[in-house]
Amino acid sequence: MLRFSLACALAMTAVPVLAETEKEISCRYQSDVVAAIKQARLDRIAERKLPEVLAENATWPEKYNNIIPIVAPSIYEKKRRELRDEDLAGWWREQCMALEQ
């Protein structure tokens, strides 16, 4: 969980947020990326293929792909059965919104 928290902090510095509405949008996109990484892990997508697979179906702006290599290792180190019941996207959004800009 420490690695995931550190990844969260690093990713937040990679995406500048200027206003409250932009912050909400940014947090939503980031949580969408986290949810997609989790689903890819559950679907047994290889970690090395993750960026290209997610880019094919991305619903977020391209700049949010920068957090994929930061977050993916912490999600891929967990067992799939542990991930099924975890709401990583919700947790990420909550942590993102809690950060002061």
Residue pairs with C-beta under 8 A, 6 or more apart in sequence:
3 73
3 74
3 77
4 71
4 74
4 75
5 95
7 67
7 70
7 71
7 73
7 74
8 71
8 92
8 95
8 96
10 70
11 30
11 66
11 67
11 70
11 71
12 96
12 99
14 66
14 67
14 70
15 26
15 30
15 63
15 64
15 66
15 67
17 23
17 26
17 101
23 96
23 97
23 101
24 97
26 96
27 92
27 93
27 96
27 97
28 93
29 60
29 61
29 64
30 64
30 67
30 92
30 93
30 96
31 89
31 90
31 92
31 93
31 96
32 59
32 60
32 64
32 89
33 54
33 60
33 64
33 65
33 67
33 68
33 71
34 71
34 75
34 88
34 89
34 92
35 88
35 89
36 54
36 57
36 58
37 50
37 54
37 68
37 71
37 72
37 75
38 75
38 83
38 86
38 88
38 89
40 50
40 53
40 54
41 75
41 76
41 78
41 80
41 83
42 80
42 83
42 84
44 80
45 53
47 72
47 73
47 76
50 68
50 72
51 65
51 68
51 69
54 65
54 68
55 62
55 65
58 64
58 65
75 83
75 88
78 86
